[in-house]
Amino acid sequence: CRMRYIDAFNHFSPKRYFDALIESPAGQKDIGKRVRGIPALYDLDLRLKVVDQFPDYTQVLSLGLPMVDRLWGPDKSPEMSKIANDGLAEVCAKHPDRFVGYSAVVPMNAPEEAAKEAERALKNGAHAVQLGTNVNGKPIDGKEFWPLYEVIEKSGKPILLHPARSREMIDYQGEAKSKYEICSVLGWPFETGVALSRFIFSKIMDTYPKLKIVSHHLGGVIPYLEGRIGH
């Protein structure tokens, strides 16, 4: 028999969410230009054509950057998370042969609502919860997020950890922004390693030992620096 390939990391924005993203303040600037320049990120018909180019190939969908909590404040991010998750669920339900599942997003700038939305989305069929490595520059190992991690652990589904280092996270003091895309080219592997380390050193992983984390980019810098981290 032929093997079925499941591609587990594919960004896609359902239409209602994408329209709101474009209308957001960030969408009116550089990020809006970037996502509009890649139509397969939001054009479902085009995405279906891409998937159909490959035999026995399916995708697990997740939103791309910016994270929901970077686009909207805590007054609106819970609603936009629901719109995104329900939109991804609808796309997967309509095309199960091409999209076998999706990763939910949660409003990390509203921690209590994040736990509630994770529980709702996971019960609704989400296969993971996608988190950024920071919340607008703040760490994700704070105690306010532990109820969220308890919900995810109980579901048996993993966290999909996406680096979220932005240009505002500078490389040197005195500069306004990170230059030369260093924030993502080098910063994302670093940021991923930092977030994973904080999950361990904060004892989140001791408290929720069955919590599973899937990190992008091969675990960031950790595989290369294991000897420095191990002690």
Protein Blocks (a to p, Z undefined) as FASTA:
>chain_A
ZZddddfbdcdddfklmmmmmmpmklmmmmlmmmmmmmklmpmklmmmmmmmpghiacdd
ddddddfklmpcfklmmmmmmmmmmmmmmmmmmmmmlmgbdcddddfklmklmmmmmmmm
mmnopabdcddfbeehiafkbfklmmmmmmmmmnopacddddfbdfklcfbehiabdehh
lmmmmmmmmmmmmmmmmmmmnommmmmmmbccddehhlpjmlmmmmmmmZZ
